Amino acid sequence: MSLLTVDRKKCIGCGICAEVCPKNYIRITEEGIPVDAGVACITCGHCVAICPQAALDHAHAPLTSQVLLDKTPVLNAETAESFLRGRRSIRLYKEEAVPKSKILKLLDIARLAPTGNNTQGVQYLVIDNKDTLQAITQATVAWMDKAIALREPSAAHFAGLVEHYHKTGQDVILRNTPCFILALAEKSFTRGRDNTHFSLAYAELFAPSLALGTCWAGLVEACARSDYQPLLKVLDIPEELIVTGGIMVGYPKYSYKRLVDRSPLKVTWR
């Protein structure tokens, strides 16, 4: 059964829907009508969104659910550059809790990130309980201690942080964040980590509009992905899921006065 419904009174046979379809699911008949071409559809909704006459509907991307866009907003180059260069990883947070409404808004934007073949497949675990956050830090440090004791290759990257933690008690893992967002995907889903990166990148870029700062929690992710049971026990995630990423979220304690700089650009033309 076709997923498409065409309003023939509105359809002008322009064929744009078929042109933008990434999987060639749509073909145009001799009469100029879009029809199912008999191949897989990834439910991206491009066909419905692009139709200039609102003549096309899709069972899995219904026209009634799409928000009308009169004109795509575009930042000028100077503003966009300042915004992107102004984003920094935040590792010092105010003690103020982040309202659940803001976290939900942040993750609602994250779910809109593009993913390969529109596979999506990322879900989230939000942790804002102080005892649980402290337990995550302790488990991750214990995992690093073990790597150092066994002289694993990763130990060289851990030594300084672990030493500082044991000397000062400062949280070098989650940085006393008031909120930690873990991204999860099914173990069988091979694109889980890639899709997580796309999604959390959206979250990190959107966060400043909510007055929030973020920082990628790579050490916790690495610890979880190593199947370190003490951490997995703390996280208590379903057996069929794995950790594919995580970010700390909170109100920045300080604001930076200068833009980000990086290594010089390297480009090769052919």
N, C-alpha and C positions, 0 to 999 in steps of 0.2 A: 504494500500500500504506500502511495506517495506521501511524503511529508509536506508537500507543497499544496497550497490553495491559491488559485489565481482569480482575481476579479477581472473578468474579460472586458467589462465596461470601462475600467480604468487603465488596464495594461495597454501600452503603446508599442510593445514589441521592440523596445530599444536594445534588449539583450545585455544590459549592464549587469544584471544579477548573475548571469552565466559567466561573464568576464571576470567578476571579482571572486567567484567561488573557488577556494583554494584546492578543492578535491575534484573539480569537474563533475559535481553531483547534478548540476543543472545543464540541460541542453535546450536549445531553442528550436521549436518545430518550424516547418515551412510557413505556417500561419503566424509565426512570431510569438508563440506562446511558450513560456518556461515550463518544462516538465522534468520529471525524475529521469535521470540518465541511467539508472540502474547500478550506481556505484555507491561507495560508503559516504555518509555525510558526517561531519564532525560537529554539527550544531553550533557553528560560530555565529550565525545570525547575520553575516555580511549581506546576504541576498535581500533580506527584509529591510535592513538598515539603509541600503543604498538606493532602493527603488524610489525614483522621483515622483511617482504617482501613488505611492502607498497601495499598490495593486497586488502585492505578494504577501502571503502569510505562510508561516512555517509551524508545524505542530510542536516542535521543540524550541522554537524561538519566536513565539507569537508576537504579532504586530502590536497587540494591546499592551504587552509588557515592555515595549521599547519606548524610551524617552525621546521625545522630539528634540532635535538639535538644529536650531536655526543657522548657527554659524559656529564653527569650531574655534574656541578661544585660543589665541596664540600669543605667548609672551614675546616682547621684542628681544632681540639678541642680547642686549646689554643686561636687561633684567634677568633673563634666563641664565646667563653666565654667572651673575652675582649670586643668584639663588643656588645654583649647583655648586659653585665654589664655596659658598657659605656654609654648606652642610658639613658638620664634623661629627666624629664619633664621640659621644658624651659618656664620660666615666665618673662624673661627679654629679650627684642628684640631690635635690631638696628632699626632705623627709616627707613632704606632702604626697598623699596617695593620689593615684591617677583614677578619676572616675571611670566606672565600667562603660559609661556611654561613650567616652573618648576612645577607649580600647576597641569597642565594637565598631566605631566609625573608622578607626585605623585599619582594622582587619577587613572591614567591608570594602575598603579601597584596595587592600592587598589582594583580595580574591579576584579583582578585575584585571590583574596583570596578565599579559599574554603568556601562553604556554604552548609548547610544541604540539601541533595537531589539536589544540584546544583541550588537552587532556586534564588540565587542572589537577585535581587529586590531592590537594594539600588541606589539612585541617590543623587546628591550633589548640594548644593547652596553655591557658593563662594562669600563672602562679603569682599571687600577691600576698600569700601568707608568709610572715617573716621567718617563722621556724622552718618552714619548708625551704625557703630561699637559702637560709643558713646551712641546712642539711645538704643542699645541692653543692654549695661551695665546699663544705667539708669533704664530701665524697669525691669531688673532682680533685681536690688537693691530695687526698689519699691515693688516688689513681696516679697522680704525678709523682708522689713520693715513691710509689712502687716502681715506676718507670726509671727513676733515678737510681734506686737500689739495684735494679737489674741491669743498669747501664744500657738501656735501650737507646736507639738512635735519637729519639725525641727528647731524651733527658737533658741535652744541652740547652734546649729552648725553655725548659721548665725550671732550671736550677735557681735563677735569680728571683723569679716570682715566688717559688716555694720558700726560699730562705727568708724573703721579706715577710711572707705570711706568718711563718713560725716565730719570727722575731717581734713583729708588731701586732699581729692579730688582725691586720687590715684585710678586708675582703678584696683580694686581687682577682677574683673570678667573676662575681656578679656585681662588684663595686657598690654594694649596698643599694642596689636598685630597688625601688618600691614595687616594680612589676617586671615579670619575666615572661616572654612569649616564646613557647616552643612550637616549632612547626613539625608536623607528623605526616607520614604517608604510609601506605601499606607496603609491607616488605616485598611483595611481588611487583610493585610498581617501579620500573627501572628509571623513570623520569622524575621521581619524587624529589631528589635533591636539586636538580636543575630547576624544576618548577618552583621549588621553595626559594631559590635565589632570586628568581624573577619577582615573586610575590613579596618577599621581605624587602627587596629593593624599592618597590612601590611604597611599602609601609615607611621605610626610612626617609624617603623623599617627601611623603605627605605629612610626616610627624611634625615638622616645624609649623605647619599651618594650624596645628592644635596646641602650639606652644610647648611641644614635647621634644625631647632629645632621645636618641637611640644609639646602641652600640651592639655590634655582632658578638655573640657569645660563642666563639669558635672552640674554646677549650671544653665547654660543657658538651657541645655537639660531638667533638672528637672522643671524649670520654664515653658518651652514650653509644657511639658507633663502634667503639671497641668492645662493646658488650660487657662493660664493667658492672657487675651485678649490684654492688652497693648503691650505685647511682640509679640504676634502673628500678631498684626497689623503692627508692625515694620518689621517683617520678610516677611509678605505678601506672604505666600506660598499657593498653591492651596488647596481648601477645602478638596480634597480627600487624601491629604498627611499629615503626622505627622513627627515631629522631632524625630529621633532615635539616635542621637549622634552628637558630634561636636568636632573639634580640632582647636586650635590656631596654626598658622604656621608663622614662620619668621626666620630671621638670628639671631642666638644667640648673645647676647651682650657680654657674657663671656663664657669661656670654662672651664669645670671642670677638676681638676687635679688628681682626685682619683675615683676609681670605686665604683659602687653602692653596698651597703650591705643591707641585710634584716634580718628579724627575723630568728632564727635557723630553719633548715629544720625539719619537722615532717612527719614521714613515718610510716605506719603500714603495716606489712606483714601478710598475711593469707595463 
